[in-house]
């Protein structure tokens, strides 16, 4: 069996209606699979005006708007008759679930009923989200729910070795492969730095801009970022703040960062230009399983100061391409210490040679991440799971006829 024999049913909670790192990786995966003549059907909630055009055939799943002021996201509520009919017609030989939501659970049950193997990809640290909304007490319950879901799958893929180690420690599964992430070198490069663009925002050529990049939501560590900047100001370390992105917490972030420069949401070449025009990348988030933005910042020639959590710890070489800071706090509420983050950032603000050396080292390391080789890992895992299932079916048939 080869890649062109694959018939993949891919379930996503958000394939294209709002842009994020997870669905960018999924769209690239589907594009790679289609390029090798695999058959792919994607099932995900849809909206009238999505953030971008989907790669491949997209079938809408039932969904409702997410509450708690997060209406930009939708909660899949199951499969529905339309999707079930489409699955029966498509007859997938592998099911891929990318989110443990109600549709993911329903897809898993469908696959088990039809004796089809299931691969789950892990894209974010869902169990850490409650801590950013004063509900950290829910984390143990979420871990138990995730453990039950993932252990019913045939295998998992995760985007960093640090995330694999975490999943193994939590006993989420014992068959976990590395599906890393790549970076688009046509977009992210130190050569995209644009002094004229900086000046248009009020950044002088010798200003040192500390960059935040991502969705402006609390689970990205906005509070820790803001407190780190406050500590830098107390130390009287010269710097400016450049925020690239948008989201429901923008007003809160603007109030917490008076004087910060908010460039808004950027994509494509504009994003590459904005990121390379910064000087230091600060990523305090502990929710990512990989941290696409960290790799993009490295490819753009920026030294990275990040929380030593899953994702960043597999990318940043402490003292060579940036700094990794340990997490502190009680279980279920760990985060990097703002005082320690500010202490780590300060030398980059005042030492151009250090900033340049670590930025160049990060850009060199980013060259190791090729999308084509990375996505082949997933195709190979599909083929392995199908072969294992067919061998088991053959053994059962032989035993029944004996």
C-alpha positions as CSV (number, residue, x, y, z in Angstrom):
1,X,0.0,0.0,0.0
2,X,1.2,3.5,-0.8
3,X,0.2,7.1,-0.1
4,X,-2.0,7.3,-3.3
5,X,-4.2,4.4,-1.8
6,X,-5.1,6.5,1.3
7,X,-8.7,7.6,1.8
8,X,-8.5,10.0,4.7
9,X,-11.4,11.5,6.7
10,X,-10.0,14.5,8.6
11,X,-12.0,16.1,11.4
12,X,-11.1,19.6,12.6
13,X,-12.8,21.9,15.0
14,X,-11.5,24.9,12.9
15,X,-10.2,24.2,9.5
16,X,-10.4,27.6,7.9
17,X,-13.0,29.9,9.5
18,X,-10.5,31.5,11.9
19,X,-6.8,31.4,11.1
20,X,-4.5,29.8,13.7
21,X,-1.4,27.7,13.8
22,X,-3.2,24.4,14.0
23,X,-5.3,24.8,10.9
24,X,-2.4,26.2,9.0
25,X,-0.6,22.9,9.7
26,X,-3.6,20.9,8.7
27,X,-4.1,22.7,5.4
28,X,-0.5,22.2,4.6
29,X,-0.8,18.5,5.4
30,X,-3.8,18.1,3.2
31,X,-2.0,19.9,0.4
32,X,0.9,17.6,0.7
33,X,-1.3,14.5,0.7
34,X,-3.3,15.6,-2.3
35,X,0.0,16.3,-4.1
36,X,0.8,12.6,-3.6
37,X,-2.6,11.5,-5.0
38,X,-4.2,10.6,-1.7
39,X,-7.9,11.1,-1.3
40,X,-8.9,13.5,1.5
41,X,-12.2,14.7,2.9
42,X,-12.2,17.4,5.5
43,X,-15.1,17.7,8.0
44,X,-15.3,20.9,10.0
45,X,-17.6,23.8,11.0
46,X,-18.0,26.3,8.2
47,X,-19.0,30.0,8.1
48,X,-20.1,32.3,5.3
49,X,-16.9,34.4,5.3
50,X,-14.0,32.2,6.4
51,X,-10.5,33.6,7.1
52,X,-9.1,31.8,4.0
53,X,-10.0,29.3,1.3
54,X,-9.7,25.6,2.4
55,X,-7.2,23.2,0.9
56,X,-9.1,20.2,-0.4
57,X,-12.8,19.2,-0.1
58,X,-14.5,20.7,3.0
59,X,-17.8,19.3,4.3
60,X,-19.5,21.4,7.0
61,X,-20.3,19.8,10.4
62,X,-23.1,20.9,12.8
63,X,-21.8,23.5,15.3
64,X,-22.8,26.3,17.6
65,X,-21.0,29.6,18.6
66,X,-18.7,29.4,21.5
67,X,-19.9,31.2,24.6
68,X,-17.9,33.3,27.1
69,X,-17.2,36.1,24.6
70,X,-15.3,33.8,22.2
71,X,-17.9,33.9,19.4
72,X,-15.2,33.8,16.7
73,X,-14.8,30.1,17.4
74,X,-17.5,27.4,17.0
75,X,-18.1,24.2,18.9
76,X,-18.7,21.2,16.7
77,X,-21.8,19.3,18.0
78,X,-21.5,16.0,16.3
79,X,-21.6,14.5,12.8
80,X,-25.2,14.8,11.6
81,X,-26.9,12.8,8.9
82,X,-25.2,14.7,6.0
83,X,-21.7,13.9,7.3
84,X,-22.6,10.3,8.1
85,X,-24.0,9.8,4.5
86,X,-20.8,11.4,3.1
87,X,-18.6,9.1,5.2
88,X,-20.5,6.1,4.1
89,X,-20.1,7.1,0.5
90,X,-16.4,8.1,0.8
91,X,-15.5,4.9,2.7
92,X,-12.3,6.2,4.4
93,X,-9.6,3.7,5.3
94,X,-8.2,6.0,8.0
95,X,-9.8,8.7,10.2
96,X,-7.8,11.6,11.5
97,X,-9.2,13.6,14.4
98,X,-7.5,16.9,15.4
99,X,-9.6,18.0,18.3
100,X,-11.2,16.2,21.2
101,X,-14.5,18.0,20.7
102,X,-18.0,16.4,20.2
103,X,-17.4,15.9,16.5
104,X,-14.1,14.3,17.2
105,X,-15.7,11.9,19.7
106,X,-18.5,11.1,17.2
107,X,-15.9,10.5,14.4
108,X,-14.0,8.1,16.8
109,X,-17.2,6.2,17.5
110,X,-18.0,6.0,13.8
111,X,-14.5,4.7,13.0
112,X,-14.7,2.0,15.7
113,X,-18.1,0.9,14.4
114,X,-16.7,0.6,10.9
115,X,-13.4,-1.0,12.0
116,X,-11.3,1.9,10.7
117,X,-8.1,2.9,12.5
118,X,-7.9,6.4,14.0
119,X,-5.0,8.8,14.3
120,X,-5.3,11.8,16.6
121,X,-3.1,14.9,16.3
122,X,-2.4,17.0,19.3
123,X,-2.3,20.7,18.6
124,X,-2.7,22.6,21.8
125,X,-2.6,22.1,25.6
126,X,-6.4,22.2,26.1
127,X,-6.0,21.1,29.8
128,X,-4.2,24.4,30.5
129,X,-6.8,26.8,29.3
130,X,-9.0,27.0,32.5
131,X,-6.1,28.5,34.5
132,X,-6.4,31.7,32.4
133,X,-10.0,32.1,33.3
134,X,-9.8,31.5,37.1
135,X,-11.0,27.9,36.7
136,X,-7.7,25.9,37.2
137,X,-9.6,23.5,39.4
138,X,-11.0,22.0,36.2
139,X,-7.6,20.9,34.9
140,X,-7.6,17.4,36.5
141,X,-11.0,16.7,35.1
142,X,-9.9,17.8,31.6
143,X,-6.8,15.6,31.8
144,X,-9.0,12.6,32.6
145,X,-11.3,13.3,29.7
146,X,-8.4,13.8,27.3
147,X,-6.8,10.6,28.5
148,X,-10.0,8.6,27.8
149,X,-10.3,10.1,24.4
150,X,-6.7,9.7,23.2
151,X,-6.4,6.2,24.5
152,X,-9.3,5.1,22.4
153,X,-7.4,6.1,19.3
154,X,-4.9,3.9,17.6
155,X,-2.0,6.3,17.8
156,X,-1.2,10.0,18.3
157,X,1.1,12.5,16.6
158,X,2.4,15.6,18.4
159,X,4.5,18.5,17.1
160,X,7.4,18.5,19.6
161,X,9.4,15.9,21.5
162,X,8.7,17.9,24.7
163,X,5.0,17.5,24.0
164,X,5.4,13.8,23.4
165,X,7.2,13.4,26.7
166,X,4.4,15.3,28.4
167,X,1.7,13.1,26.8
168,X,3.6,9.9,27.8
169,X,4.0,11.1,31.3
170,X,0.2,11.8,31.5
171,X,-0.4,8.3,30.0
172,X,-2.4,9.8,27.1
173,X,-1.1,7.0,24.8
174,X,2.0,4.8,24.3
175,X,2.2,5.1,20.5
176,X,3.1,8.8,19.8
177,X,5.0,9.9,16.7
178,X,6.6,13.3,16.1
179,X,4.8,15.5,13.5
180,X,6.8,18.7,13.8
181,X,6.1,21.9,12.0
182,X,7.8,23.7,9.1
183,X,8.3,27.3,8.3
184,X,7.7,29.1,5.0
185,X,11.1,30.6,4.0
186,X,9.4,32.7,1.3
187,X,7.7,34.6,4.1
188,X,9.9,34.4,7.2
189,X,13.5,35.6,6.9
190,X,15.7,38.2,8.4
191,X,15.9,39.8,4.9
192,X,12.3,40.9,5.3
193,X,13.3,43.5,7.9
194,X,12.0,46.9,6.8
195,X,13.2,50.1,8.5
196,X,10.8,52.3,6.5
197,X,7.9,50.2,7.9
198,X,9.3,50.5,11.4
199,X,9.5,54.3,11.0
200,X,5.9,54.5,9.9
201,X,4.9,53.1,13.3
202,X,7.1,55.5,15.2
203,X,10.0,53.1,15.8
204,X,13.4,54.7,15.3
205,X,16.2,52.7,13.7
206,X,18.0,52.3,17.0
207,X,14.9,51.4,19.0
208,X,14.7,47.8,20.3
209,X,11.3,46.4,19.7
210,X,10.1,43.5,21.8
211,X,7.5,41.6,19.8
212,X,4.3,39.7,20.7
213,X,2.8,37.7,17.9
214,X,-0.4,35.7,18.1
215,X,-4.1,35.8,18.9
216,X,-4.9,38.3,21.6
217,X,-6.5,35.9,24.0
218,X,-5.6,35.4,27.7
219,X,-4.4,31.8,27.3
220,X,-1.4,33.1,25.2
221,X,0.0,34.6,28.4
222,X,-0.9,38.2,27.8
223,X,-0.8,38.9,31.6
224,X,2.7,37.6,31.9
225,X,3.9,39.5,28.9
226,X,2.4,42.7,30.3
227,X,3.9,42.2,33.7
228,X,7.3,41.4,32.1
229,X,7.2,44.8,30.3
230,X,6.3,46.5,33.6
231,X,9.4,45.0,35.2
232,X,11.6,46.1,32.3
233,X,10.2,49.7,32.8
234,X,11.0,49.5,36.5
235,X,14.6,48.5,35.6
236,X,14.7,51.4,33.1
237,X,15.8,49.1,30.3
238,X,15.3,50.9,27.0
239,X,12.8,49.2,24.7
240,X,9.6,49.5,22.7
241,X,6.7,47.0,22.4
242,X,5.4,45.8,19.1
243,X,2.2,43.7,19.1
244,X,1.3,41.8,15.9
245,X,-2.2,40.2,16.0
246,X,-5.7,40.8,17.1
247,X,-8.4,39.2,19.2
248,X,-11.0,39.6,21.9
249,X,-8.5,40.6,24.6
250,X,-7.0,43.5,22.6
251,X,-8.6,46.2,24.7
252,X,-7.3,44.6,27.9
253,X,-3.8,44.3,26.3
254,X,-3.8,47.9,25.1
255,X,-4.7,49.1,28.6
256,X,-2.0,46.9,30.2
257,X,0.7,48.1,27.7
258,X,0.4,51.9,27.5
259,X,2.7,53.2,24.8
260,X,2.7,49.8,23.0
261,X,2.5,49.8,19.2
262,X,-0.4,47.6,18.0
263,X,0.2,46.7,14.3
264,X,-3.0,44.6,14.0
265,X,-3.5,41.3,12.3
266,X,-1.1,40.4,9.5
267,X,-0.7,37.5,7.1
268,X,1.6,36.4,4.3
269,X,4.3,38.8,3.3
270,X,3.0,41.6,5.6
271,X,3.4,39.2,8.6
272,X,7.0,38.3,7.5
273,X,7.8,42.0,7.2
274,X,6.4,42.9,10.6
275,X,8.0,40.1,12.4
276,X,11.5,40.6,10.9
277,X,11.2,44.3,11.7
278,X,11.1,43.5,15.4
279,X,14.2,42.9,17.5
280,X,13.4,40.4,20.3
281,X,10.6,37.8,20.5
282,X,8.9,37.2,23.8
283,X,6.7,34.2,24.1
284,X,5.3,33.6,27.6
285,X,2.6,31.1,26.6
286,X,2.5,27.6,28.0
287,X,-0.4,26.3,26.0
288,X,1.3,25.5,22.7
289,X,2.4,22.0,21.8
290,X,4.9,23.4,19.3
291,X,4.8,27.1,19.0
292,X,4.7,28.0,15.3
293,X,5.3,31.7,16.1
294,X,8.5,30.8,17.9
295,X,9.9,29.0,14.8
296,X,8.7,31.9,12.6
297,X,10.5,34.4,14.9
298,X,13.7,32.4,14.7
299,X,13.4,32.2,10.9
300,X,13.1,36.0,11.0
301,X,16.4,36.4,12.8
302,X,15.0,37.3,16.3
303,X,16.4,35.9,19.5
304,X,13.6,34.3,21.5
305,X,12.9,34.6,25.2
306,X,10.2,32.0,26.0
307,X,8.6,30.0,28.8
308,X,10.4,26.6,29.1
309,X,7.2,24.8,28.3
310,X,6.2,22.2,25.7
311,X,7.0,23.4,22.2
312,X,9.5,26.2,22.8
313,X,11.8,23.9,24.8
314,X,12.2,21.8,21.7
315,X,13.1,24.8,19.5
316,X,15.0,27.3,21.6
317,X,18.6,26.4,22.5
318,X,19.1,28.3,25.8
319,X,22.0,30.7,25.7
320,X,22.5,30.1,21.9
321,X,19.3,31.1,20.1
322,X,17.6,32.8,23.0
323,X,16.6,32.0,26.6
324,X,14.2,29.5,28.2
325,X,12.8,30.3,31.6
326,X,11.5,27.7,34.0
327,X,7.8,27.6,35.1
328,X,6.9,28.4,38.6
329,X,3.7,28.1,40.7
330,X,1.4,25.3,41.8
331,X,0.4,22.4,39.5
332,X,-2.3,23.6,37.2
333,X,-1.2,27.2,37.4
334,X,2.5,27.2,36.3
335,X,3.8,30.1,34.3
336,X,7.2,31.8,33.8
337,X,8.2,34.5,36.3
338,X,7.9,38.0,34.8
339,X,10.9,39.2,36.9
340,X,13.0,36.4,35.5
341,X,11.7,37.0,31.9
342,X,12.6,40.7,32.2
343,X,16.1,39.8,33.5
344,X,16.6,37.5,30.5
345,X,15.4,40.1,28.0
346,X,17.4,43.0,29.4
347,X,20.8,42.0,27.9
348,X,19.3,41.7,24.4
349,X,17.9,45.3,24.8
350,X,21.4,46.7,25.5
351,X,23.8,44.5,23.6
352,X,23.4,44.6,19.8
353,X,26.1,42.0,19.3
354,X,24.4,39.5,21.5
355,X,21.0,40.2,19.9
356,X,22.5,39.6,16.4
357,X,24.4,36.5,17.3
358,X,21.5,34.7,18.9
359,X,19.1,35.9,16.2
360,X,21.4,34.5,13.5
361,X,21.8,31.2,15.3
362,X,18.0,30.9,15.5
363,X,17.6,31.6,11.8
364,X,20.2,28.9,11.0
365,X,18.4,26.4,13.2
366,X,15.0,27.1,11.5
367,X,16.5,25.8,8.3
368,X,16.1,22.3,9.6
369,X,12.3,22.4,9.4
370,X,11.1,21.2,5.9
371,X,7.4,20.9,5.5
372,X,7.6,18.1,2.9
373,X,9.7,15.7,5.1
374,X,7.6,16.7,8.2
375,X,4.2,15.8,6.5
376,X,5.5,12.5,5.2
377,X,5.7,11.3,8.8
378,X,1.9,11.6,9.1
379,X,1.3,9.7,5.8
380,X,3.7,7.0,6.9
381,X,1.8,6.7,10.2
382,X,-1.5,6.4,8.3
383,X,0.0,3.5,6.3
384,X,1.3,1.8,9.3
385,X,-2.0,1.9,11.2
386,X,-3.9,0.6,8.2
387,X,-1.4,-2.3,7.8
388,X,-1.6,-3.1,11.5
389,X,-5.4,-3.1,11.3
390,X,-5.5,-5.3,8.2
391,X,-3.1,-7.8,9.8
392,X,-5.3,-8.0,12.9
393,X,-8.4,-8.5,10.7
394,X,-6.6,-11.3,8.8
395,X,-5.6,-13.0,12.0
396,X,-9.1,-12.8,13.4
397,X,-10.5,-14.2,10.2
398,X,-8.0,-17.1,10.2
399,X,-8.8,-17.9,13.8
400,X,-12.6,-17.8,13.1
401,X,-12.2,-20.3,10.2
402,X,-9.9,-22.6,12.0
